[in-house]
Amino acid sequence: RIKAISEALLLLSKACSHICEEAVKDVNEVICDGHENPEVKDKRERLESQPLRSWFLKHIHDPYPSAKEKEKLIKLTNANLKEANKPMSREQCNQWFINTRNRSTWKEFFIKYGKSDITTMKKLI
């Protein structure tokens, strides 16, 4: 009976390792795809959203900034703007996070690997 239990534990351990490897692979693909996105028209546009991108990747386990965090991100983003560009509004910031979560397939990753649980996501990341 001990042998059967140990074999089952070994199989579970291997399955867990495989799931973790797949999760890491998927995260790397999402991150790489985000940096190589053909929709980004030029370097200027990419640099303007850099504070938002950095925050999103740093908080990938729960990419929903609070109102205070959004205000801070808007100020940082607007500080990087060229004179010809309009400052980012709160609505644009909200929309940027909605679009980024959708385009990065964050929700699917959260459901598949995080089991819809923030604590599990933190452990994965």
N, C-alpha and C positions, 0 to 999 in steps of 0.2 A: 504494500500500500504506500509506503514511503517513496518507493521508486516511482510509482505512478504520479504522486504529488510533485516530486522533484522534476519529473519530465514535463508535467503540465506547467509548472512555474518557469521552466526553461523556455517552453514554447511561448508563454505569455511575455517573458522578458524579450525574446527575439521579436515578437510582434510589436511590442512597445518601441523597441529600437527602430524598427522599420517605419513605424508611424512618425516618430520624431525626425528621422532622416527625410521622409517625404515632406513633413511640415517645413523643415529648414529649406529644402529645395524649392517649395512653393513660395516661401517668403522671399528667397533670393530672386526668383523669377519676377515676383511682383515689384520688388525694389528696382531691379534692372529694367523692367518694362517702363516703370515710372520715369527713369532717367533717360531712356531712349525713345520717349514718346514722340512720334512724328507730328503730333498736333501742336507741339511747341514750335512757334514760328521762328524765333531767334533767341540769341543768348540774353538779350535785354529782358524779354518776357520771363525767361526762366529765373533770372536773378531777382526779379521783383517779387516772385513768390517764394524765394528761398527761406525766409523765416517761417512761412506756413509749412513748407515741405519738411524742414528740419523738425518742427514741432510734431508733425504727423508721424514721422519715422521714430522719433524719440518716444512717442506715446502710442505706438502701433497696437499695444495691448488694449487700449481704450481711447481711440482717437476722437473724442468729443470734448473740445475745450470749453471751459466755463466762460461766462460772460466777461469776467475780468481778464482771463487768458486771451480771449478774442480781442479785447480792446488793446491789450499789450501787443498782440500780433499785428493788428491793424496799424498801430503806430510804427512798429518796426518795418512793416512792409511799405508804408507811405514814406518813411525816411529814405528808402532806397529808390524812390521814383525819380525819373527825369522830369524836368519842368513841364514838358509837353503832355505828360500823362496825368489823368485824373486820379485823385486819391481813392483808395479802396474804401468802400462803405461797409457798414456792418452786414448788410444783406449780401454783398459780394463775398465777404468773408464766410458767412454761413453757407452760401452756395458753393464756394470753393471746397469746403470740407465735405459737403454732401457729394459733390462730383468726384472728389478724390477717393472717398470711401467706395463709391460705386465703381469707378474705373479700376481701382486696385483690387477689386473683388474681396475687399476686407470682410464683408459680411459672410460670404461663403466660407472663407478661411476660419472665421470666428465660430461658425456653426460646425464645420467639419472637424477642426482640430481643437478648438477651444471649448467645444461642447456647449456653446452659448453661455460661457461662464468667464467673467473677467479674471478671477483668481487663476483659473486654468491657463488663460492666455498669458498672464504674467509669468507663470512657471515656464511656458513654452518659449517665451521671448527672453 
